[in-house]
Every structure is written in structure tokens, then in C-alpha cells.
Amino acid sequence: MSKLFRMALTLGMLFGTVSLLVACHTTAGVGRDVSQGGHALTNSANANAPTTPPP
């Protein structure tokens, strides 16, 4: 294998690994944000719900 090909392959694998790791953290952060938004919406709905049932 030529030296240039080996270096290009190594750099490609490095960039691929880094991008996957970054994507995992980004996806986890988005999931937490969506979950927190859902909790806030639920809490707001519970706080503003009528206390007596409709007729």
C-alpha cells in the first residue's frame, strides 16, 4: 500500500469517527430539549386546566 493512500485512509477514518461522535452528542441534546419542552407543555396544560369538569 502506498504511503499517501494509507494516510488518506487514516484521515478519512478519523474524520468519519469524529463526525459520528459529534452527531451522537447533538442527537442526545436535541432529545433532551424536546423532552423538556414536552414537560413544560404538560405542566402548563395542568396548571391552566379547569378545576370543574364541563357539563
PDB file as gemmi writes it, atoms N, CA and C in Angstrom:
CRYST1    1.000    1.000    1.000  90.00  90.00  90.00 P 1                      
ATOM      1  N   MET A   1       0.849  -1.175   0.000  1.00  0.00           N  
ATOM      2  CA  MET A   1       0.000   0.000   0.000  1.00  0.00           C  
ATOM      3  C   MET A   1       0.892   1.234   0.000  1.00  0.00           C  
ATOM      4  N   SER A   2       0.529   2.214  -0.771  1.00  0.00           N  
ATOM      5  CA  SER A   2       1.371   3.401  -0.809  1.00  0.00           C  
ATOM      6  C   SER A   2       1.161   4.246   0.444  1.00  0.00           C  
ATOM      7  N   LYS A   3       2.175   5.016   0.744  1.00  0.00           N  
ATOM      8  CA  LYS A   3       2.139   5.849   1.944  1.00  0.00           C  
ATOM      9  C   LYS A   3       1.017   6.888   1.866  1.00  0.00           C  
ATOM     10  N   LEU A   4       0.829   7.482   0.701  1.00  0.00           N  
ATOM     11  CA  LEU A   4      -0.196   8.509   0.519  1.00  0.00           C  
ATOM     12  C   LEU A   4      -1.596   7.912   0.686  1.00  0.00           C  
ATOM     13  N   PHE A   5      -1.819   6.744   0.115  1.00  0.00           N  
ATOM     14  CA  PHE A   5      -3.126   6.090   0.243  1.00  0.00           C  
ATOM     15  C   PHE A   5      -3.411   5.750   1.697  1.00  0.00           C  
ATOM     16  N   ARG A   6      -2.419   5.242   2.407  1.00  0.00           N  
ATOM     17  CA  ARG A   6      -2.596   4.890   3.819  1.00  0.00           C  
ATOM     18  C   ARG A   6      -2.915   6.123   4.654  1.00  0.00           C  
ATOM     19  N   MET A   7      -2.240   7.244   4.388  1.00  0.00           N  
ATOM     20  CA  MET A   7      -2.505   8.467   5.137  1.00  0.00           C  
ATOM     21  C   MET A   7      -3.908   8.995   4.826  1.00  0.00           C  
ATOM     22  N   ALA A   8      -4.315   8.938   3.555  1.00  0.00           N  
ATOM     23  CA  ALA A   8      -5.648   9.399   3.182  1.00  0.00           C  
ATOM     24  C   ALA A   8      -6.722   8.532   3.840  1.00  0.00           C  
ATOM     25  N   LEU A   9      -6.499   7.229   3.867  1.00  0.00           N  
ATOM     26  CA  LEU A   9      -7.441   6.321   4.507  1.00  0.00           C  
ATOM     27  C   LEU A   9      -7.535   6.588   6.008  1.00  0.00           C  
ATOM     28  N   THR A  10      -6.410   6.804   6.643  1.00  0.00           N  
ATOM     29  CA  THR A  10      -6.386   7.101   8.081  1.00  0.00           C  
ATOM     30  C   THR A  10      -7.115   8.400   8.381  1.00  0.00           C  
ATOM     31  N   LEU A  11      -6.870   9.433   7.592  1.00  0.00           N  
ATOM     32  CA  LEU A  11      -7.553  10.714   7.803  1.00  0.00           C  
ATOM     33  C   LEU A  11      -9.056  10.577   7.566  1.00  0.00           C  
ATOM     34  N   GLY A  12      -9.441   9.830   6.565  1.00  0.00           N  
ATOM     35  CA  GLY A  12     -10.860   9.601   6.305  1.00  0.00           C  
ATOM     36  C   GLY A  12     -11.550   8.904   7.463  1.00  0.00           C  
ATOM     37  N   MET A  13     -10.889   7.901   8.009  1.00  0.00           N  
ATOM     38  CA  MET A  13     -11.461   7.189   9.149  1.00  0.00           C  
ATOM     39  C   MET A  13     -11.535   8.098  10.377  1.00  0.00           C  
ATOM     40  N   LEU A  14     -10.532   8.927  10.578  1.00  0.00           N  
ATOM     41  CA  LEU A  14     -10.526   9.852  11.701  1.00  0.00           C  
ATOM     42  C   LEU A  14     -11.672  10.847  11.597  1.00  0.00           C  
ATOM     43  N   PHE A  15     -11.833  11.456  10.432  1.00  0.00           N  
ATOM     44  CA  PHE A  15     -12.915  12.429  10.247  1.00  0.00           C  
ATOM     45  C   PHE A  15     -14.284  11.756  10.363  1.00  0.00           C  
ATOM     46  N   GLY A  16     -14.408  10.533   9.866  1.00  0.00           N  
ATOM     47  CA  GLY A  16     -15.665   9.802   9.990  1.00  0.00           C  
ATOM     48  C   GLY A  16     -16.012   9.516  11.438  1.00  0.00           C  
ATOM     49  N   THR A  17     -15.032   9.105  12.215  1.00  0.00           N  
ATOM     50  CA  THR A  17     -15.256   8.819  13.628  1.00  0.00           C  
ATOM     51  C   THR A  17     -15.637  10.071  14.399  1.00  0.00           C  
ATOM     52  N   VAL A  18     -14.936  11.155  14.134  1.00  0.00           N  
ATOM     53  CA  VAL A  18     -15.228  12.412  14.829  1.00  0.00           C  
ATOM     54  C   VAL A  18     -16.638  12.891  14.494  1.00  0.00           C  
ATOM     55  N   SER A  19     -17.021  12.805  13.227  1.00  0.00           N  
ATOM     56  CA  SER A  19     -18.358  13.269  12.853  1.00  0.00           C  
ATOM     57  C   SER A  19     -19.441  12.410  13.493  1.00  0.00           C  
ATOM     58  N   LEU A  20     -19.224  11.109  13.625  1.00  0.00           N  
ATOM     59  CA  LEU A  20     -20.207  10.255  14.293  1.00  0.00           C  
ATOM     60  C   LEU A  20     -20.322  10.592  15.772  1.00  0.00           C  
ATOM     61  N   LEU A  21     -19.203  10.855  16.421  1.00  0.00           N  
ATOM     62  CA  LEU A  21     -19.246  11.205  17.843  1.00  0.00           C  
ATOM     63  C   LEU A  21     -19.955  12.529  18.072  1.00  0.00           C  
ATOM     64  N   VAL A  22     -19.692  13.485  17.215  1.00  0.00           N  
ATOM     65  CA  VAL A  22     -20.357  14.782  17.339  1.00  0.00           C  
ATOM     66  C   VAL A  22     -21.853  14.625  17.105  1.00  0.00           C  
ATOM     67  N   ALA A  23     -22.241  13.828  16.128  1.00  0.00           N  
ATOM     68  CA  ALA A  23     -23.653  13.618  15.827  1.00  0.00           C  
ATOM     69  C   ALA A  23     -24.369  12.963  17.002  1.00  0.00           C  
ATOM     70  N   CYS A  24     -23.718  12.049  17.689  1.00  0.00           N  
ATOM     71  CA  CYS A  24     -24.341  11.395  18.845  1.00  0.00           C  
ATOM     72  C   CYS A  24     -24.649  12.407  19.940  1.00  0.00           C  
ATOM     73  N   HIS A  25     -23.710  13.284  20.219  1.00  0.00           N  
ATOM     74  CA  HIS A  25     -23.932  14.292  21.254  1.00  0.00           C  
ATOM     75  C   HIS A  25     -25.009  15.278  20.823  1.00  0.00           C  
ATOM     76  N   THR A  26     -25.041  15.633  19.562  1.00  0.00           N  
ATOM     77  CA  THR A  26     -26.060  16.556  19.064  1.00  0.00           C  
ATOM     78  C   THR A  26     -27.441  15.925  19.159  1.00  0.00           C  
ATOM     79  N   THR A  27     -27.566  14.682  18.776  1.00  0.00           N  
ATOM     80  CA  THR A  27     -28.851  13.998  18.828  1.00  0.00           C  
ATOM     81  C   THR A  27     -29.329  13.854  20.263  1.00  0.00           C  
ATOM     82  N   ALA A  28     -28.442  13.541  21.164  1.00  0.00           N  
ATOM     83  CA  ALA A  28     -28.818  13.421  22.579  1.00  0.00           C  
ATOM     84  C   ALA A  28     -29.278  14.769  23.113  1.00  0.00           C  
ATOM     85  N   GLY A  29     -28.614  15.842  22.730  1.00  0.00           N  
ATOM     86  CA  GLY A  29     -29.007  17.181  23.181  1.00  0.00           C  
ATOM     87  C   GLY A  29     -30.372  17.572  22.654  1.00  0.00           C  
ATOM     88  N   VAL A  30     -30.646  17.259  21.396  1.00  0.00           N  
ATOM     89  CA  VAL A  30     -31.958  17.565  20.815  1.00  0.00           C  
ATOM     90  C   VAL A  30     -33.036  16.763  21.529  1.00  0.00           C  
ATOM     91  N   GLY A  31     -32.759  15.513  21.836  1.00  0.00           N  
ATOM     92  CA  GLY A  31     -33.725  14.687  22.552  1.00  0.00           C  
ATOM     93  C   GLY A  31     -34.049  15.263  23.922  1.00  0.00           C  
ATOM     94  N   ARG A  32     -33.048  15.737  24.625  1.00  0.00           N  
ATOM     95  CA  ARG A  32     -33.295  16.349  25.940  1.00  0.00           C  
ATOM     96  C   ARG A  32     -34.105  17.631  25.801  1.00  0.00           C  
ATOM     97  N   ASP A  33     -33.802  18.443  24.791  1.00  0.00           N  
ATOM     98  CA  ASP A  33     -34.534  19.691  24.587  1.00  0.00           C  
ATOM     99  C   ASP A  33     -36.003  19.421  24.273  1.00  0.00           C  
ATOM    100  N   VAL A  34     -36.260  18.453  23.412  1.00  0.00           N  
ATOM    101  CA  VAL A  34     -37.643  18.113  23.065  1.00  0.00           C  
ATOM    102  C   VAL A  34     -38.375  17.580  24.291  1.00  0.00           C  
ATOM    103  N   SER A  35     -37.701  16.762  25.085  1.00  0.00           N  
ATOM    104  CA  SER A  35     -38.311  16.218  26.288  1.00  0.00           C  
ATOM    105  C   SER A  35     -38.649  17.328  27.279  1.00  0.00           C  
ATOM    106  N   GLN A  36     -37.745  18.265  27.470  1.00  0.00           N  
ATOM    107  CA  GLN A  36     -38.003  19.378  28.383  1.00  0.00           C  
ATOM    108  C   GLN A  36     -39.155  20.241  27.884  1.00  0.00           C  
ATOM    109  N   GLY A  37     -39.236  20.426  26.575  1.00  0.00           N  
ATOM    110  CA  GLY A  37     -40.358  21.182  26.003  1.00  0.00           C  
ATOM    111  C   GLY A  37     -41.674  20.471  26.243  1.00  0.00           C  
ATOM    112  N   GLY A  38     -41.683  19.159  26.121  1.00  0.00           N  
ATOM    113  CA  GLY A  38     -42.893  18.383  26.396  1.00  0.00           C  
ATOM    114  C   GLY A  38     -43.311  18.482  27.849  1.00  0.00           C  
ATOM    115  N   HIS A  39     -42.350  18.418  28.747  1.00  0.00           N  
ATOM    116  CA  HIS A  39     -42.663  18.556  30.178  1.00  0.00           C  
ATOM    117  C   HIS A  39     -43.221  19.942  30.481  1.00  0.00           C  
ATOM    118  N   ALA A  40     -42.644  20.967  29.883  1.00  0.00           N  
ATOM    119  CA  ALA A  40     -43.138  22.335  30.104  1.00  0.00           C  
ATOM    120  C   ALA A  40     -44.564  22.482  29.583  1.00  0.00           C  
ATOM    121  N   LEU A  41     -44.847  21.903  28.425  1.00  0.00           N  
ATOM    122  CA  LEU A  41     -46.196  21.974  27.863  1.00  0.00           C  
ATOM    123  C   LEU A  41     -47.192  21.234  28.746  1.00  0.00           C  
ATOM    124  N   THR A  42     -46.813  20.074  29.242  1.00  0.00           N  
ATOM    125  CA  THR A  42     -47.690  19.306  30.130  1.00  0.00           C  
ATOM    126  C   THR A  42     -47.951  20.066  31.422  1.00  0.00           C  
ATOM    127  N   ASN A  43     -46.909  20.638  32.004  1.00  0.00           N  
ATOM    128  CA  ASN A  43     -47.073  21.395  33.244  1.00  0.00           C  
ATOM    129  C   ASN A  43     -47.962  22.612  33.036  1.00  0.00           C  
ATOM    130  N   SER A  44     -47.800  23.292  31.905  1.00  0.00           N  
ATOM    131  CA  SER A  44     -48.627  24.459  31.613  1.00  0.00           C  
ATOM    132  C   SER A  44     -50.083  24.048  31.414  1.00  0.00           C  
ATOM    133  N   ALA A  45     -50.308  22.950  30.714  1.00  0.00           N  
ATOM    134  CA  ALA A  45     -51.677  22.474  30.499  1.00  0.00           C  
ATOM    135  C   ALA A  45     -52.322  22.081  31.825  1.00  0.00           C  
ATOM    136  N   ASN A  46     -51.573  21.429  32.691  1.00  0.00           N  
ATOM    137  CA  ASN A  46     -52.123  21.046  34.001  1.00  0.00           C  
ATOM    138  C   ASN A  46     -52.405  22.264  34.850  1.00  0.00           C  
ATOM    139  N   ALA A  47     -51.581  23.277  34.791  1.00  0.00           N  
ATOM    140  CA  ALA A  47     -51.769  24.480  35.588  1.00  0.00           C  
ATOM    141  C   ALA A  47     -52.972  25.288  35.105  1.00  0.00           C  
ATOM    142  N   ASN A  48     -53.288  25.220  33.813  1.00  0.00           N  
ATOM    143  CA  ASN A  48     -54.371  26.027  33.254  1.00  0.00           C  
ATOM    144  C   ASN A  48     -55.638  25.222  32.987  1.00  0.00           C  
ATOM    145  N   ALA A  49     -55.696  24.006  33.442  1.00  0.00           N  
ATOM    146  CA  ALA A  49     -56.880  23.168  33.229  1.00  0.00           C  
ATOM    147  C   ALA A  49     -57.997  23.650  34.148  1.00  0.00           C  
ATOM    148  N   PRO A  50     -59.235  23.579  33.665  1.00  0.00           N  
ATOM    149  CA  PRO A  50     -60.348  23.975  34.539  1.00  0.00           C  
ATOM    150  C   PRO A  50     -60.474  23.008  35.723  1.00  0.00           C  
ATOM    151  N   THR A  51     -60.910  23.535  36.840  1.00  0.00           N  
ATOM    152  CA  THR A  51     -60.993  22.710  38.043  1.00  0.00           C  
ATOM    153  C   THR A  51     -62.293  21.916  38.082  1.00  0.00           C  
ATOM    154  N   THR A  52     -63.319  22.375  37.387  1.00  0.00           N  
ATOM    155  CA  THR A  52     -64.569  21.631  37.359  1.00  0.00           C  
ATOM    156  C   THR A  52     -64.751  21.017  35.974  1.00  0.00           C  
ATOM    157  N   PRO A  53     -65.280  19.820  35.905  1.00  0.00           N  
ATOM    158  CA  PRO A  53     -65.489  19.203  34.593  1.00  0.00           C  
ATOM    159  C   PRO A  53     -66.592  19.919  33.822  1.00  0.00           C  
ATOM    160  N   PRO A  54     -66.530  19.918  32.499  1.00  0.00           N  
ATOM    161  CA  PRO A  54     -67.590  20.568  31.721  1.00  0.00           C  
ATOM    162  C   PRO A  54     -68.896  19.815  31.867  1.00  0.00           C  
ATOM    163  N   PRO A  55     -70.024  20.510  31.688  1.00  0.00           N  
ATOM    164  CA  PRO A  55     -71.338  19.856  31.895  1.00  0.00           C  
ATOM    165  C   PRO A  55     -71.629  18.771  30.881  1.00  0.00           C  
TER     166      PRO A  55                                                      
END                                                                             
